Amino acid sequence: MIAHRVALAGTVLILSIAPASSQLRRPMTCTEDVSVGLEATPLPEGAQPHPQRARTFSVVASGGLLTVISAGRSDYYECQVASPRLNERTPRNAIKCQNGVYFLLIDLNKLNFVEAQLNPEDRTEIKVSYGSCRSL
């Protein structure tokens, strides 16, 4: 009985990962629409943070890793399917990826992404950005 449940759970997991992994086999190019970082000095109350220069990068899946290529540099991310909890509104066909200081969530239905850069050693290297991707 337990073996049947384990086999069923494994099958469901494989079927839920299949759409996400098949869409990532194609390279994509992504462009930030907005990127905002923390300021070195606090802003006056009510002031808006200064937007940072938007960047374009390519995303390629290779051997269980996600490679992000930007300005001639490659960063490697470990990814898994984003599984929403009952009280979350996470996209149903999305992957979440991370490496040392970067966190990336890609919605594979709408081809949107959200990226966070969180470096605890340098406050100026904390930023959040979002944008869209397209398949090549």
Residue pairs with C-beta under 8 A, 6 or more apart in sequence:
16 81
16 83
17 81
19 93
19 108
20 81
20 93
20 94
20 95
20 108
21 61
23 93
23 108
24 59
24 61
24 66
24 79
24 95
24 108
25 61
26 135
26 136
27 58
27 59
27 60
27 135
27 136
28 58
28 59
28 60
28 111
28 133
28 134
28 135
28 136
29 56
29 57
29 58
29 59
29 133
29 134
29 136
30 56
30 57
30 58
30 59
30 113
30 131
30 132
30 133
30 134
31 54
31 55
31 56
31 131
31 132
31 133
32 54
32 55
32 56
32 115
32 129
32 130
32 131
33 54
33 129
33 130
33 131
33 132
34 51
34 54
34 129
34 130
34 131
35 51
35 52
35 53
35 54
35 55
35 127
35 128
35 129
36 49
36 50
36 51
36 52
36 127
36 128
36 129
37 49
37 52
37 117
37 124
37 125
37 126
37 127
37 128
38 49
38 123
38 124
38 126
38 127
39 49
39 50
40 123
40 124
43 49
52 127
52 129
54 129
54 131
55 70
55 71
56 70
57 68
57 69
57 70
58 68
58 69
58 70
58 136
59 66
59 67
59 68
59 69
59 106
59 133
60 66
60 67
60 69
61 67
61 79
64 78
64 79
65 76
65 77
65 78
65 79
66 76
66 77
66 78
66 79
66 95
66 97
66 104
67 74
67 75
67 76
67 77
68 74
68 75
68 76
68 77
68 102
68 104
75 99
75 102
76 99
77 97
77 98
77 99
77 102
77 104
78 97
78 98
78 99
79 95
79 96
79 97
80 95
80 96
80 97
81 94
81 95
81 96
82 90
82 91
82 94
82 95
82 96
82 105
83 90
84 90
84 91
84 92
90 105
91 107
91 108
91 109
91 110
92 109
93 107
93 108
93 109
94 105
94 106
94 107
94 108
94 109
95 105
95 106
95 108
96 103
96 104
96 105
97 103
97 104
97 105
97 106
98 104
101 117
101 118
101 119
101 125
102 115
102 116
102 117
102 118
103 115
103 116
103 118
104 113
104 114
104 115
105 113
105 114
105 115
106 112
106 113
106 133
107 113
110 132
111 132
111 133
111 134
111 135
112 130
112 131
112 132
112 133
113 130
113 131
113 132
113 133
114 128
114 129
114 130
115 128
115 129
115 130
116 127
116 128
116 129
117 125
117 126
117 127
117 128
118 126
119 125
119 126
